[in-house]
């Protein structure tokens, strides 16, 4: 009996705000620990995926919705022999914040999901229908309506809205993280980054990992991959992207990209051409 074929299809929608989506089936691929700058909302449609997230091992099957917030480190691999299939939304924080503000009436509301994995077949079906519409429905009004209703239902049921506060306890670590993000292609030293936090190298490394889930160098590398997706979608070649983001060479970039995204950067670029 032949093993099910793997595939991954990325596509973009710009009806409300730029929104990347993925429809995929994975069997052998294993996602290394990584994060996204956007939310990751996954609807499992077949099989089982297991993944580490927020310090626990999760097991997701059909009718379940995985809720991952921006910057949260997670993995992904098959939980059964036939792998798993899912539909994934990567909504930017601004999109969910707009909906949250409408629901709460408070500017600056940011959705926070207390649950990380929920079994809710009706809502999973509603989200899947919205995803299908974004992929193939020509009627823009219908696409927007399905997406808006599905995301609103998700936030009403599982979202907790908080008001942003830039003076939280981790502000110094956030400053160091911002330095890494702003100078992403540079060959910064650990001492330089630690200095931005006002901590010793030792304490900075420990506290950074505790707060963001990865050591500083791994966090920087994952952000490079996250940023590379936008550059590839904009038409940059893998060689150009590798140079712009500070990778040692194109081969190094291609290996790292495939570990996180699940396909080569050249193919990802082709899928996202207008």
C-alpha positions in Angstrom: 0.0 0.0 0.0 1.5 3.3 -1.0 2.0 6.0 1.7 -0.1 9.1 1.4 1.6 11.8 -0.6 2.7 15.0 1.1 1.8 18.4 -0.2 1.7 22.0 0.9 0.0 24.9 -0.7 0.5 28.5 0.6 -1.7 31.3 -0.7 -2.4 34.9 0.3 -5.6 36.9 0.6 -5.7 40.7 0.9 -9.4 41.3 1.4 -9.2 42.7 5.0 -5.5 42.7 5.7 -2.6 40.7 4.1 -3.3 37.1 5.3 -1.3 34.0 4.5 -2.9 30.6 4.5 -1.7 27.0 4.2 -3.4 23.8 3.1 -1.2 20.8 3.6 -0.8 17.1 4.3 2.4 16.0 6.0 3.6 12.5 6.7 7.3 12.3 7.2 8.1 16.0 7.7 9.0 17.2 11.2 8.9 20.9 12.1 11.8 22.0 14.3 11.1 24.4 17.1 10.1 27.7 15.5 7.7 30.6 15.8 5.7 33.0 13.7 5.2 36.8 13.9 1.5 36.2 13.3 -1.1 34.1 15.1 -1.2 30.5 13.9 -4.8 29.1 13.8 -4.9 25.5 12.6 -8.0 23.4 11.8 -7.2 19.7 11.7 -9.1 17.9 8.9 -7.6 14.4 8.9 -5.1 12.3 10.7 -3.2 13.4 13.9 -0.5 16.0 14.5 1.6 16.0 17.7 3.5 19.1 18.7 5.2 20.7 21.6 3.7 24.1 22.7 3.7 26.0 26.0 5.7 23.3 27.7 3.4 20.5 26.8 3.0 17.8 24.2 -0.3 18.3 22.2 -2.2 15.8 20.1 -4.6 17.2 17.6 -7.1 15.4 15.4 -10.1 16.1 13.2 -12.5 18.7 14.7 -9.8 20.3 16.7 -8.4 23.9 16.5 -4.9 24.7 17.5 -4.4 28.3 18.8 -0.8 29.7 18.8 0.0 33.3 19.5 2.7 35.4 17.9 6.2 34.5 19.1 5.2 31.2 20.7 7.6 28.4 20.0 6.2 25.1 18.7 7.0 22.0 16.7 5.0 19.6 14.6 5.1 16.0 13.4 2.8 13.1 12.5 1.0 11.4 15.4 -0.2 8.5 13.2 1.4 6.6 10.3 -0.8 8.3 7.7 0.3 11.8 8.9 -2.1 14.8 9.3 -3.9 17.3 7.1 -4.9 20.8 8.1 -5.9 24.2 7.0 -3.9 27.0 8.6 -4.5 30.8 9.0 -1.6 33.1 9.8 -3.6 36.3 10.7 -1.5 39.4 11.6 -2.0 40.7 15.1 -3.6 43.9 13.6 -6.4 41.8 12.0 -7.4 40.1 15.3 -6.9 43.3 17.2 -9.4 45.1 15.0 -12.0 42.4 15.7 -11.1 42.5 19.4 -11.5 46.2 19.6 -14.9 45.9 17.9 -16.0 43.3 20.5 -14.6 45.1 23.6 -15.0 48.7 22.5 -11.5 49.3 23.9 -8.6 50.6 21.7 -5.4 48.5 22.1 -7.2 45.3 22.8 -5.0 42.3 22.0 -6.5 38.7 21.7 -5.0 36.2 24.1 -6.0 32.6 23.9 -6.1 30.8 27.2 -6.8 27.5 25.5 -4.1 26.2 23.2 -6.0 23.3 21.7 -9.8 23.0 21.6 -12.2 20.3 20.3 -15.0 22.2 18.7 -16.2 20.5 15.5 -18.9 23.1 14.6 -16.4 26.0 14.8 -13.7 24.0 13.1 -16.1 23.4 10.2 -16.9 27.1 10.1 -13.2 28.0 10.0 -12.6 25.4 7.3 -15.4 26.8 5.2 -13.8 30.3 5.5 -10.4 28.9 4.6 -11.9 27.2 1.5 -13.5 30.5 0.5 -10.2 32.3 0.7 -8.6 29.7 -1.5 -11.1 29.4 -4.2 -14.2 31.6 -3.9 -14.3 34.4 -6.5 -17.1 36.4 -4.6 -15.1 38.8 -2.4 -18.1 39.7 -0.2 -18.7 36.1 0.5 -15.0 35.5 1.3 -14.8 38.4 3.7 -18.1 37.5 5.4 -17.1 33.9 6.1 -13.7 35.0 7.4 -15.0 37.8 9.6 -17.7 35.6 11.1 -15.4 32.7 11.7 -12.7 34.8 13.4 -15.3 36.7 15.5 -16.8 33.4 16.7 -13.4 32.2 17.6 -12.6 35.3 19.7 -16.0 35.3 21.4 -15.6 31.7 22.4 -11.9 31.3 23.2 -10.3 34.8 23.1 -9.4 36.9 26.2 -8.7 40.5 25.3 -6.1 42.4 27.2 -5.0 46.0 26.9 -1.3 46.3 25.8 1.1 47.6 28.4 4.6 48.5 27.2 6.0 48.8 30.7 5.7 45.1 31.7 8.3 43.2 33.8 10.0 41.9 30.6 10.5 45.3 29.0 14.3 45.1 29.1 14.2 41.7 27.4 11.8 43.1 24.8 14.3 45.9 24.1 17.0 43.3 23.5 14.7 41.3 21.3 13.9 44.4 19.3 17.6 45.0 18.7 17.9 41.5 17.2 14.9 42.1 15.0 16.0 45.6 13.8 19.5 44.4 13.0 18.6 41.0 11.8 21.2 40.6 9.1 24.1 41.8 11.2 26.6 39.6 13.0 25.9 40.9 16.5 27.7 39.5 19.5 25.9 38.1 22.5 27.5 40.8 24.7 26.0 43.6 22.4 22.5 42.1 22.7 22.8 41.5 26.4 23.9 45.1 26.9 20.7 46.3 25.5 18.9 44.5 28.3 21.2 45.8 31.0 21.8 42.2 32.1 25.0 40.1 32.2 25.5 37.7 29.3 24.7 34.7 31.6 21.5 36.1 33.1 20.4 37.5 29.8 20.7 34.2 28.0 18.8 32.3 30.7 16.0 34.9 31.0 15.7 35.4 27.2 15.1 31.7 26.8 12.6 31.5 29.7 10.6 34.4 28.3 10.7 33.7 24.5 11.2 29.9 24.4 14.5 29.8 22.5 18.0 31.0 23.1 18.9 34.3 21.4 20.7 32.8 18.4 17.9 30.3 17.7 15.3 33.1 18.1 17.2 35.3 15.6 17.4 32.4 13.1 13.7 31.7 13.3 12.9 35.3 12.8 15.1 35.3 9.7 13.0 32.4 8.4 9.7 34.2 9.3 10.9 37.4 7.5 12.2 35.4 4.5 8.6 34.3 3.6 7.6 37.9 2.9 10.6 38.6 0.8 10.1 35.4 -1.3 6.5 36.2 -1.7 7.5 39.7 -3.0 9.6 38.0 -5.7 13.1 38.0 -4.2 15.2 35.0 -5.2 16.5 32.6 -2.5 20.0 33.8 -3.1 18.9 37.5 -2.6 17.0 36.6 0.6 19.9 34.6 2.0 22.1 37.7 1.6 19.6 40.2 2.8 18.9 38.3 6.0 22.5 37.4 7.0 22.6 33.7 6.2 26.1 32.2 5.5 25.0 31.1 2.0 22.0 30.0 0.0 22.4 26.4 0.9 22.3 27.2 4.6 19.2 29.3 4.1 17.5 26.6 2.1 18.1 23.9 4.7 16.8 26.2 7.5 13.8 27.2 5.5 12.7 23.7 4.7 13.0 22.6 8.3 10.5 25.3 9.3 8.2 25.7 6.3 8.2 22.2 5.0 9.2 23.0 1.4 12.2 24.6 -0.5 12.2 28.4 -0.7 12.2 28.4 -4.5 8.9 26.4 -4.5 7.4 28.7 -1.8 8.3 31.7 -4.0 6.7 30.1 -7.0 3.5 29.3 -5.1 3.2 33.0 -3.9 3.7 34.7 -7.3 0.8 37.1 -8.1 
